[in-house]
């Protein structure tokens, strides 16, 4: 047999794929990465996390200029230039994709553009846009194809009217009324963007609380905060159909538990009920791999067959970009005989609304269900000096710790910069730390991070600033 041209060929250039390629290059592997899109970075960079954060940032500044600046002595009359806002977002994305291209060159990774699929053990076939096909010979294949928006039966996508998360990033004008189906991360982030820019936003959710997987106490406060901002919620409600016309969309909804149907009219409907693994047409059958009913590929330490590996959204665990990055490093290190491991219980979640929500570890509901005896410390941002000065007093920090050992079991933050603050909790929990470790560590003053410390103090009942 001819020697394989590559040590590893990675299908998909999202956060999982491109980080796997970087780590492979660092460890001396000859790697190639296959991407069907025109740019690297996958959903996250091109039509997901990054452009969404750009719009979140811009819309927050727009709202502050309208509502907060005068209060602190800055008098302006802002005018929305949506075209420029989109251009700024797109410029940021372009810069990031060029950064990934640079990292591929730096780590001597071959980039192959086209639709990649497995063509048998050690073979990846790539079909370019012009129909030409190339077969890459490799010792290892890594599946890093990510996920795609989950469609909703009875609600077919239609450009400009019934859209997915990608469509919500490129609307040419602010909708009068946007209906968001799904009160998860994507729906709430994008719904809050367009609400701040002037749209009426109604969120329809099948469950009885927002933020699937979120601690119930946080979810209640979070929904209350979003309601004060102007979002409207129809909870415990299912969507049964949709009709489009030149005027917009008419949704048919009814109570999730059953009951009388009603209609909701909007000019744009955003379907944000989650994402599903992208596994169709990958040639998995050529290596004896069969996804489960939901499309996920099971793995044993990221391995699914001889010389075939899987990481990120396409396999089990949290469907998050940073989880995919951890998978990538662990899988490549296992590939070369190193020790690779990812603890999915320590993968944080963040919703980048304003204020943000972030959490890691167990919720109170989970601890109760498991019969774990725990203690809780809680501290409001209303009592944090930096939050007060910045007029960011909504929300709180909650620390959950084992009642006997004081080991931190979960941390939940609803408030300013929650996504930045949660890193301290992740690190503490990674080392098996106690709430006292946080409570007795000096934090800079005045900062929002002191709220985390004060909440940790509260586990043992000695919160000092509230």
Secondary structure, DSSP 8 states (H G I E B T S, - for coil): ----SEEEEEE--SHHHHHHHHHHHHTT--EEEEESSSSSSHHHHHHSHHHHHHHHHHHHHHHHHHHTTGGGT--------HHHHHHHHHHHHHHHHHHHHHHHHHTT-EEEESEEEE-STTEEEEE-TTS-EEEEEEEEEEE---EEE--BTTB--BTTTEE-HHHHTS-SS--SEEEEE--SHHHHHHHHHHHHTT-EEEEE-SSSSSSTT--HHHHHHHHHHHHHHT-EEE-SEEEEEEEEETTEEEEEEEETT----EEEEESEEEE-S-EEE--TTS-GGGGT----TTS----BTTEEETTEEE-GGGSSS---HHHHHHHHHHHHHHHTTS-----GGG--EEE-SSSEEEEEE--HHHHHHTT--EEEEEEEGGG-HHHHHTT----EEEEEEETTT-BEEEEEEEETTHHHHHHHHHHHHHTT-BHHHHHTS---SS-THHHHHHHHHHHTT-----
